[in-house]
């Protein structure tokens, strides 16, 4: 078969065609076409091929982009909304003008697939192996998805009346509409996954007939304030408040609420209380810089009029007729860093003050409940044998409360470990690639352009209902945004190396770029003119 062969047409300034003289012997370094790792891909815990799906959006292939994401994550519609997008913090474009709006693009393709009523591709035919999953949060859903795709018989046990775990009961609907969650759960169910709600597993031995068990019970138990009066009526944990709100639709909290804490649960609880008609105040014992909540959520809470009192901690809840009347607080100052790396709050003597409220929502952290396991069992994604059972665990049950995307990644790793345990299947990891640095991107080929802005509900509309705040970008805006991507470290087949080579020694052979080193003198022009940092100059051995 003849090879497809294209060669450049470089001519020396003298007019002499470069192929007359073999100039390769002049060379001290040689160009090497070597794709690198885009920083965004490297920063995604789920392992999404971000550069890849963005390039498909740029070419208006939105469903192909959705399918590419689904190879590595079962919940693009969820992550496009609630992920704090660590990928954007590493985006090289952010060092030039503004980082790519990756989360908006992920959401765009997920919503587009929903509108087009596209369903999940079927997985492998079911095998004989049966795997039980305890918990239907992001880790459990992820593990079920990837094992079902590989033909395992999957059963997911959920103690609550609805599927989704923390996604269902811990995140307000103004951030994650239930229709989006329902669609992505339905995709997983379509693979043959069986969901059993209202089914609490009290002892893992109840599942001894399964070939493997994955514990993904999350972190739903709230830490106590450990102050006098916290057991009176009107004091509720952040998780209990959000759970009741999301399952029952309403919680009686009165006209004024104090939310204690600085994490995402605290922000979600305060903003939800505001939508229920209460004056909502967050009290946090450190400063804004130490708040663990997502920065955009803190900004949104402030924009909605929620007051945040920093450097204060509750010391006593005072009641009248058995109900909360007011809370006593003490001012704090920051000392040396503690084990988390954040500065330790230290009470300031004689600085107490009170706040009159009808409800206190405690949101100072969540812990996992692992009472279904025997004491002393080591939790591990890679598995442990317990009384002859293969037990795996992951997500917040192992790490404590964390990000949705980390739980998805954990569930996927556990699925691979279960597959290896039951079928001996080894996953071939791709060789590590060098990161594509910003300094090697030729920004002359990328005019500066503002990032696509996410349309939002007005302040008046958002605080009076639980309607979704972020409305999503259009397909037109999405393809324009995708065109901003540098495609760091990935060849765009622009042919610059072919066109600019003065020695006509770069050729395209069967779709690959090859250099004729008999004629390449190592001038480096091809490397300099490569927009995406694919070509590096390697020093020749003397």
C-alpha positions, 0 to 999 in steps of 0.5 A, a space after each residue: 500500500 502506498 504511503 500518504 506523503 506530504 513534504 514542505 516546500 522550503 527554499 533558502 534565501 539564495 533561491 537554492 532548494 534545500 534538498 541539494 545539500 545534506 545539512 544534517 551534519 551541522 546539527 547540535 540538537 534535533 526536533 522531536 515530535 512528542 506530545 505532552 500532558 495538558 495541565 488540565 488533564 493532569 489536574 483532574 482527579 477523575 482522569 478526564 481527557 479535558 483537552 480532548 473533549 474541548 477539541 470535540 466541542 470546538 468542532 461542534 461534536 458535542 455528543 462525541 465530547 459527552 461520550 469521551 467524558 463518560 469513558 472516565 466519569 459517569 456524572 458529567 452533568 453533576 460535576 459540571 455543576 458542583 466540582 470546584 474545577 481544580 483543572 481550571 486552576 492549572 489551565 495554562 490559558 490562565 497565565 495569558 488572559 483567563 483560564 478556560 471555563 472547563 466546568 461550563 463546557 462539561 455541563 454544556 455537553 451533559 445538558 446537550 446529551 440530555 436534551 437530545 435524549 442520548 442514552 448510555 452505550 451498553 456495557 459488556 454482557 453480564 458475567 457470573 460475578 456479583 458485587 454489592 455496593 453499600 451507599 449510592 453517593 458519587 463513589 458508589 455510583 462510580 464503582 457501579 458504573 465501571 463494573 457494570 460496563 465490564 459485565 458485573 452483576 451490580 446491586 447498590 444498597 441505599 439506606 435513604 428512600 432515594 438514590 444519590 447519597 450526598 448528591 441527593 441530600 447534601 447539595 441544594 437544588 439551586 446548585 444541582 437540579 434533581 432532574 440532572 442527577 436523576 438522568 445520570 443515575 438512570 444511565 447507570 441503571 440502564 447498564 443493569 445496576 440494581 438499586 435497593 432503597 430504604 435498605 440499611 446494611 447493619 453488618 457487612 456479613 449480610 452480604 457474604 453471598 456476594 463475590 465482593 463488597 464495596 463500602 461507600 457509605 460517605 460521611 453523613 455524621 455531623 461533629 458535635 459542637 460540644 458546648 452547653 445547650 446544644 441539645 435544646 430544640 432548635 439546634 440541628 446539624 447541617 447534614 440533618 437540615 439539608 437532608 430534611 430539606 432535600 427529602 421533605 421539601 421544607 424545614 421549620 427554622 423561624 426567622 433568624 438562623 446562625 450557621 456555625 462553620 466554614 465549609 461547603 455544608 455551612 454555606 449550603 445550609 446558610 443559603 438554603 435557610 435564606 431561601 426559606 425566608 430566614 435572616 442567615 448569618 454564618 459564624 466561622 472561627 478563622 478568617 476568610 483565607 482559611 475557609 475550606 468552602 468553594 470560593 465561588 460559593 462564599 462569594 455567592 453567599 455574600 452577594 445574596 446578603 448573608 453576613 459572615 462573622 469571622 474569628 468567632 466561635 460558639 461557647 454556649 446555647 441559651 434556651 427559653 421554654 426549651 427552645 433556642 433563644 440566643 447563642 454566646 460567642 467568643 472572639 478568636 485570634 489566630 495562632 500557629 498552624 495546626 495539623 491541617 496547616 491552618 492557623 489555630 484559633 485561640 479564644 480572646 479573654 473577655 470578648 464574649 458577645 451574643 446573637 439572638 436566633 431561633 435556629 442554630 445549624 451546626 456545620 463544623 464537619 462530617 465523619 463516616 459511620 463504619 459501624 457495619 464493619 468489624 472493629 479494626 478492619 483497614 479501609 482500602 480501595 485495593 481491598 481486604 479480606 474479612 472473614 472470607 469476604 473481599 471488602 473494598 472501600 472508598 470515597 468519603 467513607 475513607 477520606 472524610 468529607 471531600 469533593 465529589 470528583 475525588 469520590 468519583 475517582 475513588 470509586 473508579 479505582 476501587 472498580 479496577 481493584 475489584 476487577 483485578 481481584 475477581 478476574 485478574 485483570 490488570 489495567 495498563 497505565 499509560 506512560 507518564 508524560 511531561 507536562 506542557 509548560 506555559 512558557 513553551 506555548 506560542 501565544 502569538 497564535 492565540 489572540 487574547 479573548 475573554 472567557 465565556 461568562 455563565 448566565 445567572 438568575 438575578 439576585 431577586 429571583 434566586 433568593 426567593 426559590 430553589 431554582 438553579 442559579 447558573 443557567 448554562 452557556 449556549 452551544 454557540 458560546 460553548 464552541 467559541 469558548 472551546 476555540 480559546 483552548 491552547 490544546 497544550 502538548 497536543 498536536 493540532 495538525 496545523 502544519 506549521 512545522 511543515 511550512 516553516 522548515 527552511 530545509 524541507 525536511 519535515 514530512 507527513 507520513 500516514 498522518 504522522 510528522 517525521 523529520 529527515 535528519 539527513 537534511 535537518 540542521 537543528 535550527 529550531 524554527 519548527 519548535 518555535 513555531 509549534 503553537 502547542 509545545 509538541 516539538 522539543 529540541 533534544 541535544 545531540 550526543 557528540 
